[in-house]
Amino acid sequence: MSSSCRMSTQVKEGISKGSGEPVKVAAKKHRWYLGGIASAMAACCTHPLDLLKVHLQTQQQATHNLTSMGIHVVRTQGVLALYNGLSASLMRQLTYSTTRYGLYEVVSAELKKTNDPLPFYQKICIGAVAGFLGGIVGNPADMVNVRMQNDVKTIDVAKRRNYKHVFDGLYRTATEEGVTTWMRGVTMTSSRALLMTVAQVACYDQAKQLLLATGVFKDNIITHFTASFIAGTIATGITQPVDVMKTRLMEAKPGQYKSVAHCVLYTAKLGPMGFYKGFVPAWVRLAPHTILTWIFLEQLRVFFPIKQQE
């Protein structure tokens, strides 16, 4: 089995030479922050799809699909407009994803010292807590990201926020609307992050374990791709309703929604599918993002290992 996918402090039973006695062999450790870096790398590839997803989710009337929205953005704003808000997207990954992947890596590694492999329910619990906390940490950058992306579709130039970059967005929201604006939509952000991490991280971990157990799959890029494809599909299905609500709350003008319930009822006027607006671009964006993140992460673990003490 390749060393790229061994969990941080996994311990295996071995046989010492000569004595025949079982010995503990510590597997290679992984750097806890690599998940955030891998997610940022993936975001550079999938950002245009994320931008189009946000545009589709904030339509009250479905006037565009994925393709027509992409054409509309390029025609009216230019190709570079597809990367509007990239700095905020990267900052979001470096805060939100570093937190959730890092916590999952560290906690699961500690538990694996006494119980390896972990049962699926424990992976779900670890992923839920890690994702919830990651959503809180990443909410300020996420809020700026949504606003910068939606600036593209504002026809009236005078009404655009025109944040220069993520730090300008954070500074202006704090000075113009108050620091509490950074936490706007945090309920939906943390809820979505909880579900996302359970699906994207815990389900990947479990899917990979099951694939390797068949004896057909080896610890290589094919297995990484298959497990991450499964995880990305599950993640899109369970997080889409929350993602739609999160996007609407973050983009809302002050006083537009009285509460989360008000936003839910407003969206419900569109019918049940109103909560799944932008599902196709969300899947098209999230599945590749999940696949790229895990492929990047597995390779980063190989290229940047922690040297074991002799």
Number of C-alpha atoms within 10 A of each C-alpha: 9 9 16 20 20 17 20 23 20 21 21 13 11 13 12 12 9 6 7 9 10 12 13 11 14 15 15 20 18 24 15 18 18 22 27 25 20 25 25 25 18 23 25 15 14 19 22 21 22 23 28 24 27 24 25 22 25 20 14 13 10 13 9 14 17 19 10 12 17 20 15 14 19 15 11 12 14 12 14 10 20 20 19 24 28 21 18 25 27 25 21 28 25 22 22 29 29 25 25 32 23 20 21 25 24 17 15 23 21 13 15 16 16 11 13 14 15 16 10 14 10 13 19 21 15 23 29 26 20 27 31 24 18 27 29 23 23 27 25 27 27 32 29 29 28 23 24 27 26 20 21 23 16 11 11 8 11 8 9 15 16 14 20 12 16 24 15 13 24 19 15 15 20 14 11 9 12 11 15 10 20 23 18 19 23 23 19 24 28 26 20 26 30 26 24 29 28 26 27 31 28 23 24 26 21 20 21 23 16 13 17 16 11 9 8 8 16 16 17 16 14 12 19 24 19 17 24 29 23 19 28 26 19 20 25 25 15 15 20 22 20 20 26 25 25 26 22 23 25 24 22 15 9 11 7 12 15 9 11 16 11 12 17 19 12 14 20 13 11 14 11 11 13 21 19 20 26 26 23 14 22 27 21 19 23 24 23 20 27 27 23 23 23 26 21 21 23 22 16 18 22 16 10 11 14 13 9 9 4 3
